[in-house]
Amino acid sequence: MRSSIKQKRSRKGAILIATLGLILLMTILVVEFLKLSFSELKRLSLEADQDELRAYAYSSLEITLAVLAEIKTLDGGLFTPAQGWGTPLAYAAVEFPEDIKVQVRIEDLSGKVPLSLRTDPTILNTFFEKLGFSSSDANTLTDSLLDWVDEDDNARLNGAESSYYERKDPPYKPTNEPLTNYEELHYIQGFEELFFDENSVPNEAFAKLKDNTTLAGTGPINVNTASPIVLEVLEDVANIDRQSILDKREQYANGSINASEAMLKSNKDLNLAVQEGTSKEKPFYGFNSTLLKVNIRAYHGDNLFELNTLLEASASSASKDKKNNQKSSNKSTNNTSEDAQNKPNAKSSTFTILKLVENAPLD
């Protein structure tokens, strides 16, 4: 009798343990299911948030293009952000919902030294000297850079071509095409020693180089937006009065003159004539903002959508006849890059969108 009671109790205990184990298992499964459901809901929420921010970013790009076009028409060209295009959303008096924040930053690449095959070697040589390098080093940097991007295999006096780079360990060859990023400079003769440390980390000189140059432009350099060091270069090669330009900028900054007075539109505004022999053959400098880098950031809390665009604008319409303006308009319509294809309203009758990327830098 007692044995039968013990067996019944043992069976009940086993059933209870099995039941508790099943409950524990079900609890674990429910918790995991809730975790997966929460993660999926969060993912869908972020995707929806990204779509909304993307729409705000592209709307801001449309507004920016409209502001640039309006100012260009009213003033006869884009010369300086002081015209109002430096803050396009404020110019257009755009308001967004309280929980949405949009920032538009426009950088005029026309005011930088172009690291291009079309850049006059005098500009490059002088720029490298202004960075603090010797005349000998400047010659090496200039010739080596031009050899790296040109199509032939003929080394310049202080440059280097395949025969030099094939002796490296491991060996390699020049790309013989325009630079696509600044890190590529590390492989070019002269740059590897002067702009990078022994661990191939960019140094202070590299930072100055990147701040004052562009890989996208070809010149001439816009004196309205050129940095002090670039103005020094132009002072040496084109005889412009660097200090008078900086003084005018300071006067505008402290309110002594208005935006119209701050704009430089011709040599007459510089109170000088173009250096003899350079006015037609070598236009070292100009007055128009023809290449603009537009960075748009749309925020909702910690969520961010970023849009980067490279815009090309034609020169001042005031200096062109109707026929040339028509050619510029045709170019703007037909030459949009593949990166800008299939984007909302990527084409503009006033500007060419050379490149457009989402959530990634341009270079």
Protein Blocks (a to p, Z undefined) as FASTA:
>chain_A
ZZmmmmmmmmmmmmmmmmmmmmmmmmmmmmmmmmmmmmmmmmmmmmmmmmmmmmmmmmmm
mmmmmmmmmmmmmnopafbfklopmmmmlmnopacdfkbccddddddfklpccddfklcf
klmmmmmmmnopafklmmmmmmmmmmmmmmbfcdcfklccfklmmmpccddddekiacfb
fklmmmpghjlmmmccfkopacfklmmmmmmgcfkbnbjadfklgcfklmmmmmmmnopa
fklmmmmmmmmmnopacfklmpcfbfklnopacdehilmmmcfbacbdfbdcddddddeh
jbccdddddddddddfklpcfklmmmmmmmmmmmccfklgoiahkbcfkbccfbdcehia
fZZ
